[in-house]
């Protein structure tokens, strides 16, 4: 015996997991069975001749009260289904050389020391001018 469901409630179960995928020969990366939530795609290896993406791609999957799925990116772009019923996200890799990261904490220390020296020089200049006037 079956009874008709009159009320459907939505529960949220947060689960952290890591899934690794590979891009096929057509340049397609597919994940199946993802539920509602926020997902992050990180490029670990860039194609030959292209730079690695510096930021993760945020994808948000949601369902409205009528049961309609929507997929958006972290920047607010809405993805649409293609002819195969899949949501399509275009990732544009840039070619060319990338500059190495320089500086880090070393340059920050130089900025702080330089700022203190400039501040000290200004105080010394003002103090000497006042002493000459007196």
DSSP file (Angstrom, degrees, kcal/mol; ACC not computed):
  #  RESIDUE AA STRUCTURE BP1 BP2  ACC     N-H-->O    O-->H-N    N-H-->O    O-->H-N    TCO  KAPPA ALPHA  PHI   PSI    X-CA   Y-CA   Z-CA
    1    1 A X              0   0    0      0, 0.0     2,-0.3     0, 0.0     0, 0.0   0.000 360.0 360.0 360.0 134.0    0.0    0.0    0.0
    2    2 A X        -     0   0    0      0, 0.0     2,-0.4     0, 0.0     0, 0.0  -0.874 360.0-154.6-117.3 148.3    1.3    3.4   -1.0
    3    3 A X        -     0   0    0     -2,-0.3     2,-0.2     0, 0.0     0, 0.0  -0.942  26.1-107.9-122.4 148.3    0.4    6.9    0.3
    4    4 A X        -     0   0    0     -2,-0.4     2,-0.5     1,-0.1     0, 0.0  -0.510  29.6-125.4 -74.4 134.8    0.7   10.2   -1.5
    5    5 A X        +     0   0    0     -2,-0.2     3,-0.1     1,-0.2    -1,-0.1  -0.705  30.0 176.3 -81.7 124.3    3.4   12.5   -0.3
    6    6 A X        +     0   0    0     -2,-0.5     2,-0.4     1,-0.2    -1,-0.2   0.641  64.9  38.1-103.4 -17.8    1.8   15.8    0.5
    7    7 A X        -     0   0    0      2,-0.0     2,-0.5     0, 0.0    -1,-0.2  -0.993  59.8-168.9-139.2 131.1    4.8   17.6    1.9
    8    8 A X        -     0   0    0     -2,-0.4     2,-0.4    -3,-0.1    -3,-0.0  -0.976   9.7-164.9-118.3 127.0    8.4   17.5    0.9
    9    9 A X        -     0   0    0     -2,-0.5     2,-0.5     2,-0.0    -2,-0.0  -0.853  14.5-134.0-111.1 149.6   11.1   19.1    3.0
   10   10 A X        -     0   0    0     -2,-0.4     2,-0.3     2,-0.0    -2,-0.0  -0.883  21.3-169.8-104.1 125.4   14.6   19.9    2.0
   11   11 A X        -     0   0    0     -2,-0.5     2,-0.5     2,-0.0    -2,-0.0  -0.860  13.6-139.4-112.9 151.5   17.4   18.9    4.3
   12   12 A X        -     0   0    0     -2,-0.3     2,-0.5     2,-0.0    25,-0.0  -0.941  17.2-178.9-114.1 124.6   21.0   20.0    4.0
   13   13 A X        -     0   0    0     -2,-0.5     2,-0.5     2,-0.1    -2,-0.0  -0.953  18.5-148.1-121.7 109.7   23.8   17.5    4.7
   14   14 A X        +     0   0    0     -2,-0.5     2,-0.4    23,-0.0    23,-0.1  -0.653  22.2 173.8 -83.7 126.1   27.2   19.1    4.3
   15   15 A X        -     0   0    0     -2,-0.5     2,-0.5     2,-0.0    -2,-0.1  -0.990  19.8-151.7-133.1 125.1   29.8   16.7    3.1
   16   16 A X        +     0   0    0     -2,-0.4     2,-0.3     2,-0.0    -2,-0.0  -0.833  30.7 153.8 -94.3 130.1   33.3   17.6    2.1
   17   17 A X        -     0   0    0     -2,-0.5     2,-0.5     2,-0.0    -2,-0.0  -0.982  36.0-134.8-150.2 160.9   34.9   15.3   -0.5
   18   18 A X        -     0   0    0     -2,-0.3     2,-0.4     2,-0.0    -2,-0.0  -0.981  19.8-174.6-120.5 126.6   37.6   15.5   -3.1
   19   19 A X        -     0   0    0     -2,-0.5     2,-0.5     2,-0.0    -2,-0.0  -0.973  11.0-151.8-120.7 135.8   37.0   14.1   -6.6
   20   20 A X        +     0   0    0     -2,-0.4     2,-0.3     2,-0.0    -2,-0.0  -0.910  18.9 177.6-109.3 132.1   39.6   13.9   -9.3
   21   21 A X        -     0   0    0     -2,-0.5     2,-0.4    10,-0.0    10,-0.1  -0.890  17.9-141.8-131.4 162.1   38.7   14.0  -12.9
   22   22 A X        -     0   0    0     -2,-0.3     8,-0.4     8,-0.2     2,-0.4  -0.950  20.8-119.7-125.6 144.6   40.5   14.0  -16.2
   23   23 A X        -     0   0    0     -2,-0.4     6,-0.2     6,-0.1    -2,-0.0  -0.674  32.4-136.9 -82.1 131.7   39.7   15.9  -19.4
   24   24 A X    >   -     0   0    0      4,-2.3     3,-2.0    -2,-0.4    -1,-0.1  -0.102  35.5 -83.9 -80.0-176.0   39.0   13.6  -22.4
   25   25 A X  T 3  S+     0   0    0      1,-0.3    -1,-0.1     2,-0.1    -2,-0.1   0.717 129.7  55.9 -63.6 -21.2   40.3   14.0  -25.9
   26   26 A X  T 3  S-     0   0    0      2,-0.1    -1,-0.3     0, 0.0    -3,-0.0   0.393 120.6-107.1 -90.4   2.3   37.4   16.4  -26.7
   27   27 A X  S <  S+     0   0    0     -3,-2.0     2,-0.5     1,-0.3    -2,-0.1   0.760  74.1 140.1  80.6  25.0   38.4   18.7  -23.8
   28   28 A X        -     0   0    0     -6,-0.0    -4,-2.3     2,-0.0     2,-0.5  -0.891  34.7-169.2-111.3 131.3   35.4   17.6  -21.6
   29   29 A X        -     0   0    0     -2,-0.5     2,-0.4    -6,-0.2    -6,-0.1  -0.980  15.8-167.6-113.5 124.1   35.5   17.0  -17.9
   30   30 A X        -     0   0    0     -2,-0.5     2,-0.4    -8,-0.4    -8,-0.2  -0.949  15.7-178.0-123.0 131.9   32.4   15.3  -16.6
   31   31 A X        -     0   0    0     -2,-0.4     2,-0.3   -10,-0.1     3,-0.2  -0.994  15.7-162.2-120.1 132.9   31.1   14.8  -13.0
   32   32 A X        +     0   0    0     -2,-0.4    -2,-0.0     1,-0.2     0, 0.0  -0.851  61.3  23.8-115.6 151.4   27.9   12.9  -12.5
   33   33 A X  S    S+     0   0    0     -2,-0.3     2,-0.3     1,-0.2    -1,-0.2   0.672  70.9 158.3  77.7  19.0   25.6   12.7   -9.5
   34   34 A X        -     0   0    0     -3,-0.2    -1,-0.2     1,-0.1     3,-0.1  -0.595  24.7-154.7 -76.4 134.7   26.4   16.0   -7.9
   35   35 A X        -     0   0    0     -2,-0.3    26,-0.2     1,-0.2     2,-0.1  -0.211  39.6 -50.5 -94.5-170.3   23.7   17.3   -5.6
   36   36 A X  S    S+     0   0    0     -2,-0.1     2,-0.3    24,-0.1    -1,-0.2  -0.379  90.7  80.0 -64.4 136.4   22.9   20.7   -4.4
   37   37 A X  E    S-A   61   0A   0     24,-2.3    24,-3.1    -3,-0.1     2,-0.5  -0.943  78.5 -64.2 156.2-175.9   25.8   22.6   -3.1
   38   38 A X  E     -A   60   0A   0     -2,-0.3     2,-0.3    22,-0.2    22,-0.2  -0.921  45.8-172.7-109.3 129.3   28.9   24.7   -3.8
   39   39 A X  E     -A   59   0A   0     20,-3.5    20,-3.1    -2,-0.5     2,-0.4  -0.893  12.7-149.3-123.6 151.1   31.8   23.0   -5.6
   40   40 A X  E     -A   58   0A   0     -2,-0.3     2,-0.5    18,-0.2    18,-0.2  -0.983   5.5-159.0-123.7 127.8   35.3   24.2   -6.4
   41   41 A X  E     -A   57   0A   0     16,-3.1    16,-3.3    -2,-0.4     2,-0.5  -0.923  10.9-171.6-107.2 125.0   37.2   23.1   -9.5
   42   42 A X        -     0   0    0     -2,-0.5     2,-0.6    14,-0.2    14,-0.1  -0.968  19.5-135.6-120.4 128.4   41.0   23.4   -9.4
   43   43 A X        +     0   0    0     -2,-0.5     3,-0.1    12,-0.3    -2,-0.0  -0.717  24.2 175.4 -83.2 121.1   43.2   22.9  -12.3
   44   44 A X  S    S+     0   0    0     -2,-0.6     2,-0.4     1,-0.3    -1,-0.2   0.779  70.5  27.2 -95.7 -32.1   46.2   20.8  -11.3
   45   45 A X  S    S-     0   0    0      6,-0.1    -1,-0.3     3,-0.0     2,-0.2  -0.995  74.3-146.6-134.6 127.1   47.9   20.4  -14.7
   46   46 A X        -     0   0    0     -2,-0.4     6,-0.1     4,-0.1     3,-0.1  -0.605  32.3 -96.7 -89.0 152.0   47.6   22.8  -17.6
   47   47 A X    >   -     0   0    0     -2,-0.2     3,-2.2     4,-0.2    -1,-0.1  -0.285  59.0 -76.9 -61.1 154.3   47.5   21.7  -21.2
   48   48 A X  T 3  S+     0   0    0      1,-0.3    -1,-0.1    -3,-0.1     3,-0.1  -0.286 121.1  17.6 -54.9 131.1   50.9   21.9  -23.0
   49   49 A X  T 3  S+     0   0    0      1,-0.3    47,-0.9    -3,-0.1     2,-0.3   0.446 108.7  99.4  87.0   0.9   51.7   25.5  -23.9
   50   50 A X  B <  S-D   95   0B   0     -3,-2.2    -1,-0.3    45,-0.2    45,-0.3  -0.847  72.4-113.0-121.2 157.2   49.1   27.0  -21.5
   51   51 A X        -     0   0    0     43,-3.3    43,-0.3    -2,-0.3    -4,-0.2  -0.599  34.8-107.4 -86.2 147.4   49.4   28.6  -18.1
   52   52 A X        -     0   0    0     -2,-0.2     2,-0.1    -6,-0.1    -1,-0.1  -0.497  41.4-102.7 -69.0 138.7   47.9   26.9  -15.0
   53   53 A X        -     0   0    0     -2,-0.2   -10,-0.1     1,-0.1    -1,-0.1  -0.444  26.3-152.7 -63.6 135.0   44.7   28.7  -13.7
   54   54 A X  S    S+     0   0    0     -2,-0.1     2,-0.3     2,-0.1    -1,-0.1   0.784  73.5  46.9 -82.5 -27.4   45.6   30.7  -10.6
   55   55 A X  S    S-     0   0    0      1,-0.0   -12,-0.3   -13,-0.0     2,-0.2  -0.799  85.3-110.2-115.6 156.3   42.2   30.6   -9.0
   56   56 A X        -     0   0    0     -2,-0.3     2,-0.5   -14,-0.1   -14,-0.2  -0.508  32.3-121.6 -76.2 151.9   39.7   27.8   -8.3
   57   57 A X  E     -A   41   0A   0    -16,-3.3   -16,-3.1    -2,-0.2     2,-0.5  -0.861  23.3-145.8 -96.4 126.1   36.5   27.9  -10.3
   58   58 A X  E     -A   40   0A   0     -2,-0.5    16,-1.8   -18,-0.2     2,-0.4  -0.807  16.4-175.5 -95.9 129.9   33.4   28.0   -8.1
   59   59 A X  E     -AB  39  73A   0    -20,-3.1   -20,-3.5    -2,-0.5     2,-0.5  -0.994   6.8-161.7-126.3 128.0   30.2   26.2   -9.3
   60   60 A X  E     -AB  38  72A   0     12,-3.4    12,-2.4    -2,-0.4     2,-0.5  -0.944   2.0-166.5-115.2 121.0   27.0   26.5   -7.3
   61   61 A X  E     +AB  37  71A   0    -24,-3.1   -24,-2.3    -2,-0.5     2,-0.3  -0.915  18.8 165.7-107.0 127.9   24.2   23.9   -7.9
   62   62 A X  E     - B   0  70A   0      8,-2.6     8,-2.8    -2,-0.5     2,-0.4  -0.951  27.3-147.5-140.7 158.2   20.8   24.7   -6.5
   63   63 A X  E     - B   0  69A   0     -2,-0.3     6,-0.2     6,-0.2     2,-0.0  -0.997  18.0-143.0-127.4 131.4   17.2   23.6   -6.8
   64   64 A X    >   -     0   0    0      4,-2.2     3,-1.8    -2,-0.4     6,-0.0  -0.217  38.0 -89.9 -83.9-179.0   14.2   26.0   -6.5
   65   65 A X  T 3  S+     0   0    0      1,-0.3    -1,-0.1     2,-0.1    -2,-0.0   0.700 125.8  56.9 -67.5 -19.7   10.9   25.2   -4.8
   66   66 A X  T 3  S-     0   0    0      2,-0.1    -1,-0.3     0, 0.0    -3,-0.0   0.443 120.8-105.3 -89.5   0.4    9.4   23.9   -8.1
   67   67 A X  S <  S+     0   0    0     -3,-1.8     2,-0.5     1,-0.3    -2,-0.1   0.680  71.4 145.1  86.9  18.3   12.2   21.3   -8.5
   68   68 A X        -     0   0    0      1,-0.0    -4,-2.2     2,-0.0    -1,-0.3  -0.797  42.4-136.3 -94.3 129.0   14.1   23.2  -11.2
   69   69 A X  E     -B   63   0A   0     -2,-0.5     2,-0.4    -6,-0.2    -6,-0.2  -0.562  20.3-173.5 -82.2 144.5   17.9   22.9  -11.1
   70   70 A X  E     -B   62   0A   0     -8,-2.8    -8,-2.6    -2,-0.2     2,-0.4  -0.996   7.9-162.7-135.5 144.3   20.1   25.9  -11.7
   71   71 A X  E     +BC  61  79A   0      8,-0.5     8,-3.3    -2,-0.4     2,-0.3  -0.991  17.0 168.6-128.6 124.1   23.9   26.0  -12.0
   72   72 A X  E     -BC  60  78A   0    -12,-2.4   -12,-3.4    -2,-0.4     6,-0.2  -0.868  28.5-121.4-129.5 162.9   25.8   29.2  -11.6
   73   73 A X  E >   -B   59   0A   0      4,-2.3     3,-1.9    -2,-0.3   -14,-0.2  -0.527  36.9-100.9 -96.0 170.7   29.5   30.2  -11.3
   74   74 A X  T 3  S+     0   0    0    -16,-1.8   -15,-0.1     1,-0.3    -1,-0.1   0.755 123.5  57.5 -62.7 -24.2   31.0   32.1   -8.4
   75   75 A X  T 3  S-     0   0    0    -17,-0.3    -1,-0.3     2,-0.1     0, 0.0   0.430 123.6-103.5 -87.2   1.6   30.9   35.2  -10.5
   76   76 A X  S <  S+     0   0    0     -3,-1.9     2,-0.3     1,-0.3    -2,-0.1   0.438  70.9 145.7  95.6  -0.5   27.1   34.9  -11.0
   77   77 A X        -     0   0    0      1,-0.1    -4,-2.3    -5,-0.0     2,-0.5  -0.551  44.3-134.8 -72.1 133.1   27.1   33.6  -14.6
   78   78 A X  E     -C   72   0A   0     -2,-0.3     2,-0.3    -6,-0.2    -6,-0.3  -0.767  14.0-143.0 -91.1 130.3   24.2   31.1  -15.1
   79   79 A X  E     -C   71   0A   0     -8,-3.3    -8,-0.5    -2,-0.5     2,-0.3  -0.690  12.9-150.8 -91.0 144.8   25.1   27.9  -17.0
   80   80 A X        -     0   0    0      8,-0.4     8,-1.5    -2,-0.3     2,-0.2  -0.811  22.2-101.7-114.0 156.8   22.7   26.4  -19.5
   81   81 A X  B     -E   87   0C   0     -2,-0.3     6,-0.2     6,-0.2     2,-0.1  -0.504  33.8-143.1 -74.3 141.7   22.1   22.8  -20.5
   82   82 A X    >   -     0   0    0      4,-3.1     3,-2.0    -2,-0.2    -1,-0.1  -0.263  40.6 -80.7 -91.0-172.4   23.6   21.7  -23.8
   83   83 A X  T 3  S+     0   0    0      1,-0.3    -2,-0.1     2,-0.1    -1,-0.0   0.729 130.2  56.9 -65.5 -21.5   22.0   19.3  -26.3
   84   84 A X  T 3  S-     0   0    0      2,-0.2    -1,-0.3     1,-0.0     3,-0.1   0.417 119.6-108.1 -87.6   1.8   23.3   16.3  -24.2
   85   85 A X  S <  S+     0   0    0     -3,-2.0     2,-0.3     1,-0.3    -2,-0.1   0.637  80.0 126.7  81.2  14.2   21.5   17.6  -21.1
   86   86 A X        -     0   0    0     -6,-0.0    -4,-3.1   -56,-0.0     2,-0.4  -0.790  64.9-117.2-104.8 148.2   24.8   18.6  -19.4
   87   87 A X  B     -E   81   0C   0     -2,-0.3     2,-0.5    -6,-0.2    -6,-0.2  -0.715  33.1-144.9 -83.1 132.1   25.6   22.0  -18.0
   88   88 A X        -     0   0    0     -8,-1.5     2,-0.5    -2,-0.4    -8,-0.4  -0.866  18.4-176.5-109.7 126.0   28.5   23.5  -20.0
   89   89 A X        -     0   0    0     -2,-0.5     2,-0.5   -10,-0.1   -10,-0.0  -0.977  16.6-147.1-120.6 118.2   31.2   25.6  -18.4
   90   90 A X        -     0   0    0     -2,-0.5     2,-0.5     2,-0.0    -2,-0.0  -0.730  10.8-164.2 -86.3 127.5   33.9   27.1  -20.7
   91   91 A X        -     0   0    0     -2,-0.5     2,-0.8   -34,-0.0    -2,-0.0  -0.962   6.0-153.8-112.7 123.5   37.3   27.5  -19.2
   92   92 A X        -     0   0    0     -2,-0.5     2,-0.3     2,-0.0    -2,-0.0  -0.853   7.6-163.7-103.4 108.7   39.7   29.7  -21.0
   93   93 A X        -     0   0    0     -2,-0.8     2,-0.4   -40,-0.1   -41,-0.1  -0.667  14.1-135.8 -85.7 145.1   43.4   28.9  -20.5
   94   94 A X        -     0   0    0    -43,-0.3   -43,-3.3    -2,-0.3     2,-0.2  -0.840  13.8-146.2-104.0 138.8   45.9   31.5  -21.5
   95   95 A X  B     +D   50   0B   0     -2,-0.4   -45,-0.2   -45,-0.3     2,-0.2  -0.481  52.2  63.2 -95.7 171.4   49.1   30.7  -23.4
   96   96 A X  S    S-     0   0    0    -47,-0.9     2,-0.3    -2,-0.2    -2,-0.0  -0.531  89.7 -42.1 109.0-177.7   52.4   32.3  -23.1
   97   97 A X        -     0   0    0     -2,-0.2     2,-0.4   -46,-0.1   -46,-0.1  -0.609  48.8-144.7 -88.1 147.7   54.9   32.6  -20.3
   98   98 A X        -     0   0    0     -2,-0.3     2,-0.2     0, 0.0    -2,-0.0  -0.901  20.2-118.1-110.0 142.7   53.9   33.3  -16.7
   99   99 A X        -     0   0    0     -2,-0.4     2,-0.1     1,-0.1     3,-0.0  -0.521  31.5-112.5 -77.7 142.6   56.0   35.4  -14.5
  100  100 A X        -     0   0    0     -2,-0.2     2,-0.4     1,-0.1    -1,-0.1  -0.388  34.8-100.5 -71.8 153.4   57.4   33.8  -11.3
  101  101 A X        -     0   0    0     -2,-0.1     2,-0.3     2,-0.0    -1,-0.1  -0.608  49.2-176.2 -73.6 127.0   56.1   35.0   -8.0
  102  102 A X        +     0   0    0     -2,-0.4     2,-1.0     2,-0.0    -3,-0.0  -0.828  43.8  21.3-122.8 162.1   58.6   37.3   -6.4
  103  103 A X    >   +     0   0    0     -2,-0.3     3,-0.8     4,-0.0     2,-0.2  -0.725  58.4 162.8  93.4-102.5   58.9   39.1   -3.1
  104  104 A X  T 3> S-     0   0    0     -2,-1.0     4,-1.1     1,-0.2     3,-0.4  -0.588  74.6 -16.4  79.7-144.0   56.8   37.5   -0.5
  105  105 A X  H 3> S+     0   0    0     -2,-0.2     4,-2.0     1,-0.2    -1,-0.2   0.777 130.5  68.0 -69.2 -27.2   57.6   38.4    3.1
  106  106 A X  H <> S+     0   0    0     -3,-0.8     4,-1.6     1,-0.2    -1,-0.2   0.918 101.8  44.3 -60.3 -45.0   61.0   39.8    2.2
  107  107 A X  H  > S+     0   0    0     -3,-0.4     4,-2.3     1,-0.2    -1,-0.2   0.847 109.0  57.9 -70.4 -31.9   59.6   42.8    0.4
  108  108 A X  H  X S+     0   0    0     -4,-1.1     4,-2.2     2,-0.2    -1,-0.2   0.913 105.3  50.1 -62.7 -41.7   57.1   43.4    3.1
  109  109 A X  H  X S+     0   0    0     -4,-2.0     4,-2.7     1,-0.2     5,-0.2   0.911 109.5  51.2 -63.4 -41.9   59.9   43.8    5.6
  110  110 A X  H  X S+     0   0    0     -4,-1.6     4,-2.7     1,-0.2    -1,-0.2   0.892 109.1  51.5 -62.7 -38.8   61.7   46.3    3.3
  111  111 A X  H  X S+     0   0    0     -4,-2.3     4,-2.4     2,-0.2    -2,-0.2   0.921 112.1  46.0 -62.6 -43.4   58.4   48.3    3.0
  112  112 A X  H  X S+     0   0    0     -4,-2.2     4,-2.2     2,-0.2    -2,-0.2   0.944 115.0  45.5 -66.1 -48.0   58.0   48.4    6.8
  113  113 A X  H  X S+     0   0    0     -4,-2.7     4,-2.3     1,-0.2    -2,-0.2   0.916 114.1  49.9 -62.9 -42.9   61.6   49.4    7.5
  114  114 A X  H  X S+     0   0    0     -4,-2.7     4,-2.4    -5,-0.2    -1,-0.2   0.903 110.1  50.3 -61.7 -42.0   61.6   52.0    4.7
  115  115 A X  H  X S+     0   0    0     -4,-2.4     4,-2.4     2,-0.2    -1,-0.2   0.898 110.4  49.5 -63.0 -41.1   58.3   53.5    6.0
  116  116 A X  H  X S+     0   0    0     -4,-2.2     4,-2.6     2,-0.2    -2,-0.2   0.902 111.2  49.9 -64.9 -41.2   59.8   53.7    9.5
  117  117 A X  H  X S+     0   0    0     -4,-2.3     4,-2.3     2,-0.2    -2,-0.2   0.912 111.7  47.6 -64.3 -42.4   63.0   55.4    8.1
  118  118 A X  H  X S+     0   0    0     -4,-2.4     4,-2.2     2,-0.2    -2,-0.2   0.924 112.7  49.3 -63.9 -43.7   60.9   58.0    6.1
  119  119 A X  H  X S+     0   0    0     -4,-2.4     4,-2.2     1,-0.2    -2,-0.2   0.911 111.4  49.8 -61.7 -42.5   58.8   58.7    9.2
  120  120 A X  H  X S+     0   0    0     -4,-2.6     4,-2.5     1,-0.2    -1,-0.2   0.893 109.4  51.5 -63.2 -39.9   61.9   59.1   11.3
  121  121 A X  H  X S+     0   0    0     -4,-2.3     4,-2.4     2,-0.2    -2,-0.2   0.898 109.7  49.7 -64.3 -40.6   63.4   61.5    8.7
  122  122 A X  H  X S+     0   0    0     -4,-2.2     4,-2.4     2,-0.2     5,-0.2   0.926 112.0  47.6 -64.2 -44.5   60.3   63.6    8.7
  123  123 A X  H  X S+     0   0    0     -4,-2.2     4,-2.4     1,-0.2    -2,-0.2   0.920 112.9  49.1 -62.2 -43.5   60.2   63.8   12.6
  124  124 A X  H  X S+     0   0    0     -4,-2.5     4,-2.3     2,-0.2    -2,-0.2   0.898 110.7  50.5 -63.2 -41.2   63.9   64.8   12.6
  125  125 A X  H  X S+     0   0    0     -4,-2.4     4,-2.0     2,-0.2    -2,-0.2   0.924 112.5  45.8 -62.9 -45.7   63.4   67.5   10.0
  126  126 A X  H  X S+     0   0    0     -4,-2.4     4,-2.0     1,-0.2    -2,-0.2   0.904 112.4  51.6 -64.6 -41.3   60.5   69.0   11.9
  127  127 A X  H  X S+     0   0    0     -4,-2.4     4,-2.0     1,-0.2    -2,-0.2   0.914 109.9  48.6 -64.0 -43.7   62.5   68.9   15.2
  128  128 A X  H  X S+     0   0    0     -4,-2.3     4,-2.0     1,-0.2    -1,-0.2   0.889 109.9  52.0 -65.3 -39.3   65.5   70.6   13.7
  129  129 A X  H  X S+     0   0    0     -4,-2.0     4,-1.6     1,-0.2    -1,-0.2   0.909 110.7  47.7 -63.8 -40.3   63.4   73.4   12.2
  130  130 A X  H  X S+     0   0    0     -4,-2.0     4,-1.2     1,-0.2    -1,-0.2   0.878 110.3  52.4 -68.0 -36.4   61.7   74.1   15.5
  131  131 A X  H  < S+     0   0    0     -4,-2.0    -1,-0.2     1,-0.2    -2,-0.2   0.870 107.6  52.0 -68.2 -35.3   65.1   74.1   17.3
  132  132 A X  H  < S+     0   0    0     -4,-2.0    -1,-0.2     1,-0.2    -2,-0.2   0.860 108.4  51.3 -67.3 -35.8   66.5   76.7   14.8
  133  133 A X  H  <        0   0    0     -4,-1.6    -1,-0.2     1,-0.2    -2,-0.2   0.783 360.0 360.0 -72.4 -26.2   63.5   79.0   15.4
  134  134 A X     <        0   0    0     -4,-1.2    -1,-0.2    -5,-0.1    -2,-0.2   0.482 360.0 360.0 -82.1 360.0   64.0   78.9   19.1
